[in-house]
């Protein structure tokens, strides 16, 4: 198994994860070693690649074959190349031909320019090296003779080539550059490289231009994609890191192809990881659907298949426990908790698991007034889901009974308790100073809601407090 297998496995993982939402990345249904979270497939793989690159460099040093100046320059070029490709993962080909505005370049046009410029750089370097061997003055060959220098990279992409064809042509050029230049000596790097500049800079300088020019137009490509509405999510940002780490391995092997077998085990691991992540994401969605449907048997089957699904989350980044609680599937919520689901402050408040909330309070007392992603406080959740002991604990610790939810409902804890139809909690909140006249969105008061629900005991409590 060669370096190409490692590259393919990394590309497979990136393709499998490119379109995952931030919520899907946050699901705990997958773990990299002991580190839970779907996003860890990307982050952990990047770390695995970094470790491999470091190990390869150590082996090269021990064998007396450290990277040369030329190889280090080419390694930077590889990083820039992978940086460009990372931007294009998950982008539909049709988008690459769209220009953000009239007169501006599309991604395909930027690719055309990158390829054309690097062909010029490469011919300049080869012409300079050829002139040195022949002992003649360095000069760019006539245009009709330049193709001969690039025979192994031809055919050059046609003017109207599709983006995929243009990328393939540029890949041929990129790897040919490495093949031809990785063995250059220090003296050869000082050779004059003829192009448009009268000063004829060195081959080493020209090799640096490969990287600098590619970085310049990678920024341009990113700006174009942003203008077209392709705002990178978390997955896309992690894929950039992943491709950078892959380039680190590739760079560490330049001039040391005999070490490529070291990539075999990791290549197999990453390929397997791509499949496991895809399955974990699919199973997370299936679990959430089963929870909402109250299908306890299906929940059991999924958990038996992958116990880590207890820490799955939905599209709103709510934990499976909280999803079950909102769906009034309390038995399933308790089942998930008993199976080891990690509770956050809000899911613990919603299901009435006091030890977890006590730990949060001991860590940060102000946590009792934090807001969940859906805009509710722990006290509001406890009130709505009828967790009397939890509500009394929170009010006893000074939870703000007047806190207004940060969502369209704009309710206070008293409104939540009335909606949950729990008279004991309503009384506890009134005793804690809750404003019985407070209005939630739409001007509704707690009394109006209680009357609508026909909760006579709560209506009486509220009227008594209002009269008092």
C-alpha positions in Angstrom: 0.0 0.0 0.0 1.5 3.4 -1.1 1.1 7.0 -0.3 -1.7 7.2 -2.9 -3.8 4.9 -0.7 -3.4 7.2 2.2 -4.4 10.2 0.0 -7.5 8.3 -1.2 -8.6 7.4 2.3 -8.3 11.0 3.4 -10.3 12.2 0.4 -12.9 9.6 1.2 -13.2 10.8 4.7 -13.5 14.4 3.6 -16.2 13.6 1.1 -18.2 11.6 3.6 -18.1 14.5 6.1 -18.1 17.7 3.9 -21.9 18.2 4.1 -22.4 17.4 7.7 -24.0 20.1 9.8 -22.5 21.5 12.9 -25.2 19.6 14.9 -24.2 16.3 13.2 -20.5 17.0 13.9 -21.4 17.6 17.6 -23.1 14.2 18.0 -21.4 11.9 20.4 -22.4 8.8 18.4 -18.8 8.4 17.2 -15.5 8.6 19.1 -11.8 8.8 18.1 -10.3 6.7 20.8 -11.6 8.1 24.1 -12.6 11.4 22.5 -16.3 11.5 21.7 -17.8 13.5 18.9 -18.3 13.0 15.2 -16.0 16.0 14.5 -13.2 14.0 16.1 -13.1 11.9 13.0 -11.6 14.9 11.2 -9.6 16.4 14.1 -8.3 13.0 15.2 -7.3 12.0 11.7 -5.4 15.2 11.3 -3.5 14.4 14.5 -2.8 10.9 13.3 -1.4 12.4 10.1 0.7 14.9 12.0 2.2 12.1 14.1 2.9 10.0 11.0 4.7 13.0 9.4 6.8 13.5 12.5 7.7 9.9 12.7 8.7 9.8 9.0 11.0 12.8 9.4 12.7 11.2 12.4 13.3 8.1 10.4 14.8 10.1 7.6 17.1 11.8 10.0 18.2 8.6 11.5 18.9 7.2 8.0 21.0 10.2 7.1 18.5 11.4 4.5 16.9 14.6 5.9 14.9 16.7 3.5 16.9 18.9 1.2 16.4 22.6 0.5 14.6 21.7 -2.7 12.4 19.2 -1.0 11.4 21.6 1.7 10.4 24.1 -0.9 8.3 21.5 -2.7 6.7 20.5 0.6 5.4 24.0 1.0 4.1 23.9 -2.5 2.2 20.7 -1.6 0.7 22.4 1.4 -0.6 25.2 -0.9 -1.9 22.6 -3.4 -3.9 20.7 -0.7 -5.1 24.1 0.7 -6.7 24.8 -2.7 -8.2 21.4 -3.0 -9.7 21.6 0.5 -11.7 24.6 -0.6 -13.3 22.6 -3.4 -14.5 19.6 -1.4 -18.2 19.3 -1.5 -18.6 22.1 -4.1 -20.8 21.1 -7.1 -18.9 21.3 -10.4 -21.5 23.8 -11.8 -20.6 26.3 -9.1 -17.0 26.3 -10.2 -18.0 27.9 -13.5 -20.1 30.7 -12.0 -18.6 34.2 -11.7 -19.7 36.3 -8.7 -20.2 39.3 -10.9 -19.7 40.4 -14.5 -16.1 40.7 -15.3 -14.9 38.7 -12.3 -13.2 35.3 -12.4 -15.0 32.1 -11.7 -13.2 29.4 -9.8 -12.6 27.6 -13.2 -10.9 30.8 -14.6 -8.7 31.1 -11.5 -7.7 27.4 -12.0 -6.9 28.2 -15.7 -4.6 31.0 -14.6 -2.9 28.9 -11.8 -2.2 26.2 -14.3 -0.9 28.5 -17.0 1.4 30.5 -14.6 2.9 27.4 -13.1 3.6 25.9 -16.5 5.5 29.1 -17.2 7.4 28.9 -13.9 8.3 25.2 -14.6 9.5 25.9 -18.2 11.6 28.7 -16.8 13.2 26.4 -14.2 13.9 23.7 -16.7 15.3 26.1 -19.3 17.6 27.5 -16.7 18.9 24.1 -15.7 19.2 23.0 -19.3 21.3 26.1 -20.1 23.5 25.5 -17.1 24.3 21.9 -18.3 25.0 23.2 -21.9 27.0 26.1 -20.6 25.0 28.7 -22.5 23.1 31.8 -21.5 19.7 31.1 -19.9 16.7 32.1 -22.0 13.1 31.1 -22.3 12.6 28.8 -25.3 10.4 30.0 -28.1 6.7 29.5 -27.5 6.4 26.7 -30.0 9.2 24.7 -28.3 7.8 25.0 -24.7 5.4 22.1 -24.9 8.4 19.7 -25.2 9.4 20.7 -21.7 6.0 19.6 -20.4 5.4 16.4 -22.4 4.6 14.4 -19.2 2.1 17.0 -18.1 0.3 17.3 -21.4 -2.2 17.5 -22.7 -2.7 21.0 -21.2 -6.3 21.8 -20.5 -8.2 23.3 -23.4 -9.7 26.8 -23.0 -13.2 25.5 -22.4 -12.2 22.4 -20.3 -14.6 21.4 -17.5 -13.3 22.2 -14.0 -12.7 18.5 -13.3 -10.6 18.2 -16.4 -8.7 21.3 -15.5 -8.0 20.1 -12.0 -6.8 16.8 -13.4 -4.4 18.6 -15.7 -3.1 20.8 -12.9 -2.6 17.7 -10.8 -0.4 16.1 -13.5 1.6 19.3 -13.7 1.9 19.6 -9.9 3.2 16.1 -9.5 5.5 16.4 -12.5 7.1 19.5 -10.9 7.8 17.4 -7.8 9.2 14.5 -9.7 11.6 16.7 -11.8 12.7 19.1 -9.1 12.9 17.1 -5.8 16.5 16.0 -6.5 17.9 19.5 -7.2 21.1 20.3 -5.3 21.9 23.5 -3.6 24.0 24.7 -6.5 21.2 24.0 -8.9 18.9 26.1 -6.8 21.2 29.0 -7.5 21.0 28.6 -11.3 19.4 31.5 -13.1 15.8 31.0 -14.1 14.8 33.1 -17.2 11.3 34.5 -17.5 10.0 38.1 -17.8 12.2 39.7 -15.2 15.4 41.3 -16.5 17.3 40.1 -13.4 16.7 36.4 -13.9 16.2 35.3 -10.3 17.3 31.9 -9.1 15.7 28.5 -9.6 15.1 28.5 -5.8 13.2 31.8 -6.0 11.1 30.4 -8.9 10.3 27.4 -6.9 9.1 29.7 -4.1 6.8 31.4 -6.6 5.0 28.1 -7.2 3.8 28.3 -3.6 3.3 32.1 -3.3 1.3 32.3 -6.5 -0.9 29.4 -5.6 -1.6 30.8 -2.2 -2.5 34.1 -3.7 -5.1 32.6 -6.0 -6.3 30.2 -3.4 -7.4 33.3 -1.5 -9.1 34.5 -4.7 -10.9 31.2 -5.0 -12.1 31.4 -1.5 -13.4 35.0 -2.0 -15.2 33.8 -5.1 -16.9 31.0 -3.3 -17.9 33.3 -0.4 -19.4 35.8 -2.9 -21.4 32.9 -4.4 -22.8 32.1 -1.0 -20.6 29.2 0.0 -20.0 30.0 3.6 -17.8 27.3 5.1 -19.3 25.4 8.0 -17.3 23.7 10.7 -16.8 20.6 8.6 -15.2 22.6 5.8 -12.9 24.3 8.2 -11.8 21.0 9.7 -11.2 19.6 6.2 -8.7 22.3 5.6 -6.8 21.2 8.7 -7.1 17.6 7.5 -5.7 18.4 4.1 -2.9 20.4 5.6 -1.9 17.4 7.8 -2.0 15.2 4.7 0.4 17.6 3.0 2.6 17.2 6.0 2.9 13.5 5.4 3.4 14.0 1.7 6.1 16.6 2.3 7.9 14.3 4.7 8.2 11.6 2.0 9.6 13.8 -0.7 12.9 12.2 -1.5 12.2 9.2 0.7 9.7 7.1 -1.3 11.1 4.0 0.3 9.3 5.0 3.5 5.8 5.1 1.9 4.9 1.7 3.3 4.7 3.4 6.7 1.4 4.9 5.5 -0.4 1.5 5.0 -1.9 1.0 8.4 -3.1 4.5 8.8 -4.6 4.5 5.3 -6.7 1.4 6.2 -7.8 3.0 9.5 -8.9 6.2 7.9 -10.9 4.3 5.2 -12.6 2.3 7.9 -13.2 5.5 9.8 -15.0 7.1 6.9 -17.5 4.2 6.8 -18.0 4.3 10.6 -18.7 8.0 10.7 -21.3 7.7 7.9 -23.0 4.9 9.8 -22.9 6.8 13.1 -24.5 9.9 11.5 -27.2 7.8 9.9 -27.9 5.9 13.1 -28.1 9.1 15.1 -30.9 10.3 12.8 -32.6 7.0 13.1 -32.4 7.2 16.9 -33.8 10.7 17.1 -36.7 9.6 14.8 -37.4 6.5 17.0 -37.4 8.6 20.2 -39.9 11.1 18.8 -42.1 8.2 17.6 -41.9 6.6 21.0 -40.4 3.4 19.5 -38.7 2.0 22.5 -37.8 -1.3 20.8 -36.1 0.5 17.9 -34.2 2.7 20.4 -33.0 -0.5 22.2 -31.9 -2.1 18.9 -29.9 1.0 17.9 -28.2 1.3 21.3 -27.3 -2.4 21.2 -25.7 -1.8 17.8 -23.8 1.4 18.9 -23.9 2.2 22.6 -22.4 5.7 21.9 -25.8 6.7 20.4 -26.9 7.6 23.9 -25.0 10.9 23.2 -26.6 11.5 19.8 -28.1 15.0 19.2 -30.7 16.4 16.8 -30.6 19.1 14.2 -31.0 21.7 16.9 -28.0 20.3 18.8 -30.3 19.1 21.6 -29.2 15.9 23.3 -31.1 12.7 22.7 -32.2 12.9 26.4 -33.6 16.3 25.9 -35.3 15.3 22.6 -37.0 12.5 24.5 -38.1 14.8 27.3 -39.6 17.4 24.9 -41.4 14.5 23.1 -42.8 13.5 26.5 -41.1 10.1 26.1 -39.9 10.2 29.7 -39.3 6.4 29.9 -37.0 6.6 26.9 -35.2 9.7 28.4 -34.6 7.7 31.6 -33.5 4.7 29.6 -30.9 6.9 27.8 -29.7 8.3 31.1 -29.4 4.8 32.6 -27.5 3.7 29.6 -24.8 6.3 30.3 -25.9 9.4 28.3 -23.9 12.4 29.3 -26.2 15.0 30.7 -25.6 18.7 30.3 -27.1 21.2 32.7 -30.3 21.6 30.8 -31.1 18.0 30.1 -30.4 17.3 33.8 -32.8 20.0 34.8 -35.4 18.7 32.4 -35.3 15.1 33.7 -34.8 16.1 37.3 -31.3 14.7 37.8 -30.2 16.8 40.7 -26.6 15.5 41.2 -25.5 16.9 37.8 -27.1 20.3 38.4 -25.5 20.4 41.8 -22.1 19.8 40.2 -22.7 22.7 37.8 -23.6 24.9 40.7 -20.5 24.0 42.7 -18.4 24.7 39.6 -20.1 27.9 38.6 -23.0 29.2 40.7 -24.1 31.5 37.9 -24.8 28.4 35.7 -28.3 28.2 37.2 -29.2 31.2 35.1 -27.6 30.1 31.9 -29.6 29.7 28.7 -29.8 26.5 26.7 -29.5 26.6 22.9 -33.3 26.7 22.6 -33.4 29.8 24.9 -34.7 28.3 28.1 -33.1 28.5 31.6 -32.8 25.4 33.8 -35.6 26.7 36.1 -37.9 27.1 33.1 -37.2 23.6 31.9 -37.7 22.2 35.4 -41.0 24.1 35.6 -42.3 22.9 32.3 -41.4 19.3 32.8 -42.8 19.1 36.3 -39.5 18.6 38.2 -40.6 19.9 41.6 -37.5 19.0 43.5 -35.3 20.5 40.9 -37.4 23.7 40.8 -37.2 24.1 44.5 -33.4 23.5 44.5 -32.9 26.1 41.8 -35.1 28.8 43.4 -33.4 28.0 46.8 -30.0 28.7 45.1 -31.3 32.0 43.8 -32.3 31.2 40.2 -33.8 34.2 38.5 -37.6 33.6 38.5 -37.9 36.7 36.2 -35.5 35.6 33.5 -37.1 35.8 30.1 -36.5 33.0 27.6 -34.3 34.0 24.7 -36.7 32.8 22.0 -40.0 33.7 20.4 -41.9 32.6 23.5 -40.4 35.2 25.8 -41.7 33.4 28.8 -40.7 33.4 32.5 -40.4 30.4 34.7 -44.0 30.9 36.0 -45.4 30.7 32.4 -43.4 27.4 31.9 -44.7 25.9 35.1 -48.3 26.8 34.2 -47.8 25.3 30.7 -46.5 22.2 32.5 -49.6 22.2 34.7 -47.8 21.6 37.9 -49.5 23.4 40.8 -46.7 22.7 43.3 -44.1 24.3 41.2 -46.4 27.3 40.5 -46.7 27.8 44.3 -43.0 27.5 44.8 -42.3 30.1 42.1 -44.9 32.5 43.6 -43.3 32.0 47.0 -39.9 32.8 45.4 -41.3 36.1 44.1 -42.4 35.3 40.6 -44.4 38.1 38.9 -47.9 36.8 38.4 -48.7 39.8 36.2 -45.8 39.1 33.8 -46.7 38.7 30.1 -45.1 36.3 27.6 -45.1 36.8 23.9 -48.5 37.9 22.6 -49.4 39.4 25.9 -50.5 36.2 27.5 -50.3 36.0 31.3 -49.9 32.9 33.4 -53.5 33.2 34.6 -54.8 33.3 31.0 -52.9 30.1 30.2 -54.2 28.4 33.4 -57.8 29.3 32.6 -57.4 28.1 29.1 -56.1 24.8 30.4 -58.9 24.5 32.9 -56.4 24.1 35.8 -58.6 25.3 38.6 -56.0 24.8 41.4 -53.4 26.9 39.5 -56.0 29.5 38.6 -56.9 29.8 42.3 -53.2 30.1 43.3 -52.6 32.8 40.7 -55.8 34.8 41.7 -54.8 34.6 45.3 -51.4 36.0 44.6 -52.8 38.7 42.4 -55.3 39.8 45.1 -52.6 39.7 47.8 
